[in-house]
Amino acid sequence: MIYMKRILKIQSLLRRRKLGALLISQPHNRRYISGYTAADHDIGESSGVLLIPADGYPLLLTDSRFTIQAEKEAENFKVLLYRKGLPALLKELLPDLGITSLAFESHYMLHSMAEKLKTMLGVIDVTLYPVVDIVEKMRLIKNEEEIKALKRSVLLNEKVFLECYKNLSGSETEIDIALAIEAAMRRYGAESPSFETIVATGERSALPHAVPGNVVIQKNASLMIDMGLILDGYCSDMTRTFVPGKADKKFITIHRLVRKAQLAGIAAVRAGVSAASVDKAARTVIADGGYKDHFGHALGHGVGLAVHEAPGLSSRNRKHLKSGMIITVEPGIYLPGWGGVRLENMVVVREDGCEVLNEDTTWLDI
């Protein structure tokens, strides 16, 4: 079973580092290793942690709100409840397990919790070791089952977009469209949006992360929709920019340039090339078109259980892409006072190129 393989991989790494156990608190990492899907409302309120000893049976530590769910979903884990909080349970548990060194996800755990653990565990001579990206590095490369799950998420996202696109009447506000999109996601079986839907009309489409407002959609002006959903745990992310009504020559020219840049970026993707070189391939097209100063963000990012994860496609990332990574390719041009155009698809890195997961792409070529 896939979860057991992941557990064994972590245990092997712990033994190599001479660490007694790893405490996993980051929700996506927790789900990746155990199958436990409960969410955290915020970083200060946890639905549980995984305790994986270098040797022995893995544990899921949670409270009574999540007992039934934990026992059902985390089949490879023994579920234990903490009634007086996590530090108190660990103080009792670790000596019984013979654990004297405990690694924790320092990039996620609150400093206040880490200090509380340090104080509590110091009493029993357990040393805390901060670690980063142990599980994240495992999540970088998707297996074929994960790729299929991501493909299903992408296709459902496209289905929702097309339904809402066809139902546009011209009288909606940005908020109306965002709500219709997110309602359709739920109706078709998505767990939730993978991020807050972006809908921006006219001049507001020059804001890459515009928040939908009570603004009526402008006819004959740019309309940007950036949307994604979570299906069976895996995220999708897609941006479409179009004109309700008749597009003028300027929009067509900019849209075609952005599409050309996107295709150049996609053509540059393959295992072994640097993330920076892919970013450059798309960015050069936009610069040559005269809009160098109007494409300010990175070309893309990884997608998986989280909608934003490694690798980042930016000029600063010199790391090489590997087969099985899933990334977005999303160039854009943003002109204050006029609007913006961004186009975004998801691709799988392969040894000899890449596979575009989106199927609804032909209408982008205006």
C-alpha positions as CSV (number, residue, x, y, z in Angstrom):
1,M,0.0,0.0,0.0
2,I,1.2,3.5,-0.9
3,Y,1.0,4.9,2.6
4,M,3.1,2.1,4.1
5,K,5.8,2.7,1.4
6,R,5.9,6.3,2.4
7,I,6.1,5.5,6.1
8,L,9.0,3.1,5.5
9,K,10.8,5.7,3.4
10,I,10.6,8.2,6.3
11,Q,11.7,5.6,8.8
12,S,14.8,4.8,6.7
13,L,15.6,8.5,6.5
14,L,15.3,8.8,10.3
15,R,17.6,5.9,10.9
16,R,20.2,7.4,8.5
17,R,20.0,10.7,10.4
18,K,20.1,8.9,13.7
19,L,16.8,10.5,14.8
20,G,14.3,8.7,17.0
21,A,11.1,9.9,15.4
22,L,9.4,12.5,13.3
23,L,6.4,14.6,14.3
24,I,4.4,15.6,11.2
25,S,1.9,18.5,11.8
26,Q,1.6,20.1,8.3
27,P,-1.9,19.1,7.1
28,H,-0.9,18.2,3.5
29,N,2.1,16.2,4.7
30,R,-0.1,14.5,7.2
31,R,-2.6,13.5,4.5
32,Y,0.2,12.4,2.1
33,I,1.7,10.0,4.7
34,S,-1.4,8.7,6.3
35,G,-4.6,9.3,4.2
36,Y,-6.0,11.3,7.1
37,T,-8.0,14.1,5.6
38,A,-9.1,16.2,8.5
39,A,-8.3,19.9,8.0
40,D,-6.8,22.4,10.4
41,H,-8.9,25.6,10.8
42,D,-5.6,27.6,11.2
43,I,-2.0,26.9,12.2
44,G,-2.9,27.3,15.9
45,E,-5.7,24.7,15.9
46,S,-4.6,21.2,14.9
47,S,-6.8,18.2,14.1
48,G,-3.8,15.9,14.9
49,V,-0.2,15.0,14.3
50,L,1.6,11.9,13.1
51,L,4.4,10.4,15.2
52,I,6.6,8.2,13.1
53,P,9.3,6.3,15.1
54,A,12.5,5.3,13.2
55,D,11.5,1.7,14.2
56,G,8.1,0.6,15.2
57,Y,4.4,1.3,14.6
58,P,3.4,4.8,13.5
59,L,0.9,6.7,15.6
60,L,-1.7,9.4,14.9
61,L,-2.3,11.6,17.9
62,T,-5.5,13.6,18.0
63,D,-8.5,14.5,20.2
64,S,-12.0,13.1,20.6
65,R,-13.5,15.2,17.8
66,F,-11.6,13.2,15.2
67,T,-11.3,9.7,16.6
68,I,-13.8,8.0,14.3
69,Q,-12.4,9.7,11.2
70,A,-8.8,9.0,12.1
71,E,-9.4,5.3,12.8
72,K,-11.3,5.0,9.5
73,E,-8.8,6.9,7.2
74,A,-5.4,6.2,8.8
75,E,-5.4,2.4,8.5
76,N,-1.6,2.1,9.0
77,F,-1.6,4.1,12.2
78,K,-2.5,3.5,15.8
79,V,-4.8,6.3,17.0
80,L,-4.1,7.8,20.4
81,L,-6.1,10.6,22.0
82,Y,-4.5,13.5,23.9
83,R,-6.8,14.7,26.6
84,K,-4.4,17.2,28.2
85,G,-2.8,18.4,25.0
86,L,-0.1,17.1,22.7
87,P,3.0,18.0,24.9
88,A,1.5,16.1,27.9
89,L,0.8,13.0,25.8
90,L,4.3,13.1,24.3
91,K,5.9,13.4,27.7
92,E,4.2,10.1,28.7
93,L,4.6,8.4,25.3
94,L,8.1,9.0,24.2
95,P,9.9,7.2,27.2
96,D,7.7,4.2,26.7
97,L,8.8,4.1,23.0
98,G,12.4,4.6,23.9
99,I,12.6,7.8,21.8
100,T,15.3,10.3,22.9
101,S,15.4,12.5,19.8
102,L,12.3,14.0,18.1
103,A,12.4,15.8,14.8
104,F,9.6,18.3,14.1
105,E,8.5,20.4,11.1
106,S,10.0,23.7,12.0
107,H,8.7,25.5,8.9
108,Y,5.1,24.8,10.1
109,M,4.9,24.4,13.9
110,L,4.3,27.6,15.8
111,H,7.3,28.9,17.8
112,S,5.2,28.9,20.9
113,M,4.3,25.2,20.5
114,A,7.9,24.3,19.8
115,E,9.0,26.1,23.0
116,K,6.3,24.4,25.0
117,L,7.4,21.0,23.7
118,K,11.1,21.8,24.3
119,T,10.3,22.6,28.0
120,M,8.1,19.6,28.5
121,L,10.4,17.1,26.8
122,G,13.5,18.5,28.5
123,V,12.2,17.0,31.7
124,I,12.4,13.5,30.2
125,D,15.7,14.1,28.3
126,V,14.2,14.1,24.8
127,T,16.0,16.5,22.4
128,L,14.0,18.3,19.7
129,Y,15.5,18.7,16.3
130,P,14.0,21.1,13.7
131,V,13.8,19.8,10.2
132,V,12.3,21.2,6.9
133,D,10.9,19.7,3.8
134,I,11.3,16.0,4.6
135,V,7.8,15.1,3.3
136,E,7.7,18.0,0.8
137,K,10.6,16.5,-1.1
138,M,8.7,13.2,-1.3
139,R,5.7,15.0,-2.6
140,L,7.7,16.7,-5.5
141,I,7.5,13.6,-7.8
142,K,4.0,12.4,-8.4
143,N,3.4,8.7,-9.2
144,E,1.0,7.8,-12.0
145,E,-2.0,7.4,-9.7
146,E,-1.4,10.9,-8.4
147,I,-1.1,12.2,-12.0
148,K,-4.4,10.6,-12.8
149,A,-6.0,12.2,-9.8
150,L,-4.6,15.6,-10.8
151,K,-5.9,15.1,-14.3
152,R,-9.4,14.4,-13.0
153,S,-9.2,17.6,-10.9
154,V,-8.2,19.6,-14.0
155,L,-10.9,18.2,-16.2
156,L,-13.6,18.9,-13.5
157,N,-12.3,22.4,-13.2
158,E,-12.6,22.9,-16.9
159,K,-16.2,21.5,-16.8
160,V,-17.2,24.0,-14.2
161,F,-15.6,26.9,-16.1
162,L,-17.3,26.0,-19.3
163,E,-20.7,25.7,-17.6
164,C,-20.3,29.1,-16.0
165,Y,-18.9,30.7,-19.2
166,K,-21.9,29.5,-21.2
167,N,-24.3,30.9,-18.6
168,L,-22.9,34.4,-18.6
169,S,-25.7,36.9,-19.1
170,G,-23.7,40.1,-19.0
171,S,-25.5,41.5,-15.9
172,E,-23.4,39.6,-13.3
173,T,-21.0,41.0,-10.8
174,E,-17.6,39.6,-10.1
175,I,-18.9,38.1,-6.9
176,D,-21.9,36.5,-8.7
177,I,-19.5,34.7,-11.1
178,A,-17.2,33.6,-8.3
179,L,-20.1,32.2,-6.2
180,A,-21.6,30.4,-9.3
181,I,-18.2,28.8,-10.0
182,E,-17.7,27.6,-6.4
183,A,-21.3,26.3,-6.1
184,A,-20.8,24.3,-9.3
185,M,-17.6,22.9,-7.9
186,R,-19.4,21.6,-4.9
187,R,-22.3,20.3,-7.0
188,Y,-20.0,18.2,-9.1
189,G,-18.3,16.6,-6.2
190,A,-15.2,18.8,-5.4
191,E,-14.2,19.0,-1.8
192,S,-13.8,22.8,-2.1
193,P,-12.1,25.4,-4.2
194,S,-8.3,25.0,-4.0
195,F,-8.0,28.8,-3.4
196,E,-10.4,31.7,-3.4
197,T,-11.7,32.2,-6.9
198,I,-10.4,35.3,-8.7
199,V,-12.8,37.2,-11.0
200,A,-11.7,40.6,-12.3
201,T,-13.2,42.7,-15.0
202,G,-11.8,45.6,-17.0
203,E,-9.1,47.6,-15.4
204,R,-9.3,45.4,-12.3
205,S,-7.9,42.5,-14.4
206,A,-4.5,44.2,-14.1
207,L,-4.5,43.0,-10.5
208,P,-3.0,39.5,-10.6
209,H,-4.7,38.5,-7.3
210,A,-7.8,40.6,-7.5
211,V,-10.5,39.9,-4.9
212,P,-14.0,39.7,-6.6
213,G,-16.2,42.7,-5.7
214,N,-19.7,44.0,-6.4
215,V,-18.5,45.2,-9.8
216,V,-20.7,44.5,-12.8
217,I,-18.8,42.7,-15.6
218,Q,-17.8,45.2,-18.3
219,K,-18.8,44.4,-21.8
220,N,-16.1,44.5,-24.5
221,A,-13.4,44.5,-21.8
222,S,-11.0,41.9,-20.4
223,L,-12.4,39.4,-17.9
224,M,-9.9,37.3,-16.0
225,I,-11.0,34.1,-14.1
226,D,-8.5,32.2,-12.0
227,M,-10.0,29.1,-10.5
228,G,-9.2,25.7,-9.0
229,L,-10.8,22.9,-7.0
230,I,-9.8,20.0,-4.8
231,L,-11.0,16.6,-5.9
232,D,-10.0,13.5,-3.9
233,G,-7.4,15.6,-2.2
234,Y,-5.6,16.9,-5.4
235,C,-5.7,20.4,-6.6
236,S,-6.2,22.1,-10.0
237,D,-5.4,25.7,-11.0
238,M,-6.4,27.4,-14.2
239,T,-6.7,30.9,-15.5
240,R,-8.7,32.1,-18.5
241,T,-8.9,35.6,-19.8
242,F,-11.5,36.6,-22.4
243,V,-13.8,39.4,-23.5
244,P,-17.6,39.3,-22.9
245,G,-18.7,40.9,-26.2
246,K,-16.3,42.1,-28.9
247,A,-12.5,42.1,-28.2
248,D,-10.6,45.1,-29.6
249,K,-7.3,44.9,-31.5
250,K,-5.3,45.7,-28.4
251,F,-6.8,42.8,-26.4
252,I,-6.3,40.4,-29.3
253,T,-2.7,41.4,-29.7
254,I,-1.9,41.0,-26.0
255,H,-3.8,37.8,-25.6
256,R,-1.9,36.3,-28.6
257,L,1.4,37.4,-27.1
258,V,0.6,35.8,-23.7
259,R,-0.5,32.6,-25.5
260,K,2.7,32.6,-27.5
261,A,4.7,33.0,-24.2
262,Q,2.7,30.2,-22.6
263,L,3.4,27.8,-25.5
264,A,7.1,28.7,-25.4
265,G,7.2,27.9,-21.7
266,I,5.4,24.6,-22.2
267,A,7.8,23.7,-25.1
268,A,10.8,24.4,-22.8
269,V,9.5,21.9,-20.1
270,R,11.3,18.6,-19.8
271,A,13.2,16.6,-17.2
272,G,16.7,17.9,-16.7
273,V,16.2,21.6,-17.6
274,S,16.3,24.3,-14.9
275,A,13.1,25.9,-13.6
276,A,14.8,29.3,-14.4
277,S,15.3,28.3,-18.1
278,V,11.6,27.6,-18.5
279,D,10.7,30.9,-16.9
280,K,13.1,32.6,-19.3
281,A,11.6,31.0,-22.4
282,A,8.2,32.5,-21.7
283,R,9.5,35.8,-20.3
284,T,11.7,36.4,-23.4
285,V,8.6,36.3,-25.6
286,I,6.8,38.9,-23.6
287,A,9.9,41.1,-23.4
288,D,10.4,40.8,-27.2
289,G,6.8,41.9,-27.6
290,G,7.5,45.1,-25.7
291,Y,5.9,44.2,-22.3
292,K,9.0,43.2,-20.3
293,D,8.0,45.4,-17.3
294,H,4.4,44.2,-17.2
295,F,5.0,40.5,-16.3
296,G,6.1,40.7,-12.7
297,H,5.4,37.3,-11.2
298,A,7.0,33.9,-11.6
299,L,5.9,31.8,-14.6
300,G,4.4,29.0,-12.5
301,H,4.5,26.7,-9.5
302,G,4.1,23.1,-8.5
303,V,0.6,21.7,-7.8
304,G,-0.4,18.6,-5.8
305,L,-2.2,18.1,-2.5
306,A,-1.4,21.9,-2.1
307,V,-2.3,24.3,-4.9
308,H,1.1,26.1,-4.4
309,E,4.1,23.8,-3.8
310,A,7.5,23.2,-5.1
311,P,9.0,23.6,-7.7
312,G,8.6,27.3,-8.4
313,L,9.2,28.4,-12.0
314,S,11.1,31.6,-11.5
315,S,14.4,33.2,-12.6
316,R,15.8,32.5,-9.1
317,N,15.2,28.7,-9.2
318,R,18.3,27.0,-10.7
319,K,17.1,23.5,-9.7
320,H,16.4,21.1,-12.4
321,L,12.9,19.7,-13.2
322,K,12.3,16.0,-12.8
323,S,10.0,13.6,-14.5
324,G,6.7,13.4,-12.5
325,M,6.6,16.9,-11.3
326,I,3.3,18.8,-11.9
327,I,3.6,22.5,-12.6
328,T,1.6,25.4,-13.9
329,V,2.6,27.6,-16.8
330,E,0.9,31.0,-16.4
331,P,2.5,34.0,-18.1
332,G,0.6,37.3,-17.9
333,I,0.7,41.0,-19.0
334,Y,-0.8,43.6,-16.7
335,L,-1.4,47.2,-17.8
336,P,-2.6,49.7,-15.1
337,G,-5.6,51.6,-16.4
338,W,-6.4,49.1,-19.1
339,G,-6.4,45.5,-17.6
340,G,-4.6,42.3,-17.9
341,V,-4.3,38.9,-19.6
342,R,-3.1,35.7,-17.9
343,L,-3.4,32.2,-19.3
344,E,-2.7,29.2,-17.1
345,N,-2.5,25.4,-17.8
346,M,-1.0,22.5,-15.8
347,V,1.6,20.2,-17.2
348,V,3.4,17.0,-16.2
349,V,7.1,17.0,-16.6
350,R,8.3,14.0,-18.7
351,E,11.7,12.8,-19.8
352,D,11.3,14.0,-23.3
353,G,9.0,17.0,-22.8
354,C,5.8,17.5,-20.9
355,E,2.1,16.5,-21.0
356,V,-0.5,19.2,-20.8
357,L,-3.3,18.1,-18.5
358,N,-5.8,20.6,-19.7
359,E,-7.9,19.5,-22.7
360,D,-9.9,22.7,-23.2
361,T,-7.1,24.7,-24.9
362,T,-8.1,25.4,-28.5
363,W,-10.4,28.3,-27.6
364,L,-7.4,30.1,-26.2
365,D,-6.0,30.7,-29.7
366,I,-7.9,33.8,-30.8
